[in-house]
Amino acid sequence: MTLIFLGLLILLIGLVVRTTLGKPNLFLKIIIHMLGGIVGLWLLDFLLSILGFAIPINFFTIILVGLLGFPGVIALVILQLLGI
């Protein structure tokens, strides 16, 4: 699973570089937003697992983060802190 998220991170970096060099279109911006949220979820889960705080990565969390991007990650952290 880690290799999948590392692949998504490399794809995200490539898309950001492509967008920076050329004229970005709306579809590319949406894809960058979604990938940024999913990679952010993975990184936050990876870093917080050291402290014993874990955000489950499942279908619901990936859909939420895919739709909302990084603000979805923040919403998941708040929900986890509240115990919901």
Secondary structure, 3 states (H helix, E strand, C coil): CHHHHHHHHHHHHHHHHHHHHCCCCHHHHHHHHHHHHHHHHHHHHHHHHHHCCCCCCCHHHHHHHHHHCHHHHHHHHHHHHHCC
